[in-house]
Amino acid sequence: MTHSSSTAVTPNPNTITVQLVDSASGRIVQAWQFPPLETISIGRAAEREVSIADPYVSRHHAELRLRDGAWWLVALGRNGVLVNGRSITETEIPDGGTFRLSSSGPILRFYSSPLADRELPTLSGVHDAAEFLPQINTEKRDEEVRGIVETDYFKKLREQARELRKGRDTEIGGASG
Amino acid sequence: MAKIISTHSFRGGTGKSNTTANLSAIVAKAGNRVGVIDTDIQSPGIHTLFKFQQGLNRFALNDYLWGRCRIEEAAYDVTDQCAGNVDESTDRTRLFLIPSSLNSNEIARILREGYDVALLNDGFQQLISQLKLDYLFIDTHPGVNEETLLSLAISDVLVLVMRPDQQDFQGTAVTVELARRLEVPELFIVVNKTPPDTDEQALRQQIENTYQCDVAALLPLSVEMARMASGGLFSNRFPDHPFSTQLQGVAKRILR
């Protein structure tokens, strides 16, 4: 996914967005987008539409439900849901509304109308995979490997391993024959 | 024919012992007789995950290596910690732990004198035979040395545990290559302590392309795991946590 610097709005089939917001910086940490749906479940369990691995999030913490054209936020988990600092059982949630899962848990923002591409979270909101790009010095690797495989111990070990595996394969063949 | 699985990391702190303990428990609970041997003699630790108390009258792997006992005498049934409520008369599920000694004198002796690595291999085969194991998990010492090479050489499956961390990348590349030279039949990588906002698909692809090796699981960096502090089996406490469900996927590969 790349960030477009163009101001042109590109039609997006996903009309619903839920964003996980970093409470300190306000930065979008993660975002989920959905086509038109009537219910979006939120919780720690992997099967939730919005799944968040956080100790303050219940397995099935809350739901966003579409009722008569309006979106409602419904609290389900025992840790509660807060809107503007107040605990709610269920409440209508506007486009762009934010809520918190438990008093110490993550903050989410909800959009029920399509976001323009330029408003979508960029890769800077998701850790760029290049940060974790394994950097291997293949020359150094090969030199280290050479230093080990050319030892008498390694050569003997390899032969022993081959004999052991041959013996096992024979045993399996004998057992199944 | 018992399957031997080694878990290895190039560096310490990758979560290898946690991965080994939880993986062995999942495999045991699938109705198998499983052994877990702590060959990290220099810094033993996996026993804590099974809440195993080492005592004066209990043998450890070190005693076997010094000729003080048969290896099966250093094996302890920890099925209760793994599966709980298993009838003693039940043949399966069973999980046996062969711990290494925590005694500092024992560790110092190993560091000073070393030991006959060939004895380890004999011990593995004896364990499988005496305890009628279906699977033997070897929790290895980090890094490449004679005993870790031995474990790699005799293993049917090698699970390489690494973090998405520059300190792990180069050494893991060496270990992958050595495992290939030793013709280990099955080799895959488990990436542990993956930060929560990582692009997992991209990370998996990067690692698979770099090492030409399957990534069997991406285990999340977890607050719950840190809080548990190796005080028990995470997969029992949090069976639906992504860490546990990912390991269940790894177990399925081993059970094939």
HADDOCK unambig.tbl for C-alpha pairs under 7 A between the chains (distance, minus, plus):
assign (segid A and resid 29 and name CA) (segid B and resid 197 and name CA) 6.58 0.50 0.50
assign (segid A and resid 30 and name CA) (segid B and resid 197 and name CA) 6.57 0.50 0.50
assign (segid A and resid 45 and name CA) (segid B and resid 240 and name CA) 6.75 0.50 0.50
assign (segid A and resid 45 and name CA) (segid B and resid 241 and name CA) 7.00 0.50 0.50
assign (segid A and resid 46 and name CA) (segid B and resid 242 and name CA) 6.81 0.50 0.50
assign (segid A and resid 55 and name CA) (segid B and resid 223 and name CA) 6.97 0.50 0.50
assign (segid A and resid 55 and name CA) (segid B and resid 224 and name CA) 6.60 0.50 0.50
assign (segid A and resid 126 and name CA) (segid B and resid 197 and name CA) 5.52 0.50 0.50
assign (segid A and resid 126 and name CA) (segid B and resid 198 and name CA) 6.14 0.50 0.50
assign (segid A and resid 126 and name CA) (segid B and resid 199 and name CA) 6.49 0.50 0.50
assign (segid A and resid 127 and name CA) (segid B and resid 197 and name CA) 5.87 0.50 0.50
assign (segid A and resid 127 and name CA) (segid B and resid 198 and name CA) 5.01 0.50 0.50
assign (segid A and resid 127 and name CA) (segid B and resid 199 and name CA) 6.32 0.50 0.50
assign (segid A and resid 128 and name CA) (segid B and resid 199 and name CA) 6.93 0.50 0.50
assign (segid A and resid 129 and name CA) (segid B and resid 199 and name CA) 6.02 0.50 0.50
assign (segid A and resid 129 and name CA) (segid B and resid 202 and name CA) 5.86 0.50 0.50
assign (segid A and resid 129 and name CA) (segid B and resid 203 and name CA) 5.67 0.50 0.50
assign (segid A and resid 132 and name CA) (segid B and resid 164 and name CA) 5.82 0.50 0.50
assign (segid A and resid 132 and name CA) (segid B and resid 165 and name CA) 6.74 0.50 0.50
assign (segid A and resid 132 and name CA) (segid B and resid 203 and name CA) 6.95 0.50 0.50
assign (segid A and resid 133 and name CA) (segid B and resid 206 and name CA) 6.36 0.50 0.50
assign (segid A and resid 134 and name CA) (segid B and resid 166 and name CA) 6.74 0.50 0.50
assign (segid A and resid 134 and name CA) (segid B and resid 169 and name CA) 5.65 0.50 0.50
assign (segid A and resid 134 and name CA) (segid B and resid 207 and name CA) 6.76 0.50 0.50
assign (segid A and resid 134 and name CA) (segid B and resid 210 and name CA) 6.92 0.50 0.50
assign (segid A and resid 135 and name CA) (segid B and resid 169 and name CA) 6.72 0.50 0.50
assign (segid A and resid 136 and name CA) (segid B and resid 169 and name CA) 6.67 0.50 0.50
assign (segid A and resid 136 and name CA) (segid B and resid 170 and name CA) 5.37 0.50 0.50
assign (segid A and resid 141 and name CA) (segid B and resid 173 and name CA) 6.81 0.50 0.50
assign (segid A and resid 141 and name CA) (segid B and resid 174 and name CA) 5.58 0.50 0.50
assign (segid A and resid 145 and name CA) (segid B and resid 174 and name CA) 6.10 0.50 0.50
assign (segid A and resid 145 and name CA) (segid B and resid 178 and name CA) 6.63 0.50 0.50
assign (segid A and resid 157 and name CA) (segid B and resid 153 and name CA) 6.90 0.50 0.50
assign (segid A and resid 158 and name CA) (segid B and resid 153 and name CA) 6.81 0.50 0.50
assign (segid A and resid 158 and name CA) (segid B and resid 182 and name CA) 5.57 0.50 0.50
assign (segid A and resid 161 and name CA) (segid B and resid 153 and name CA) 5.51 0.50 0.50
assign (segid A and resid 161 and name CA) (segid B and resid 154 and name CA) 5.86 0.50 0.50
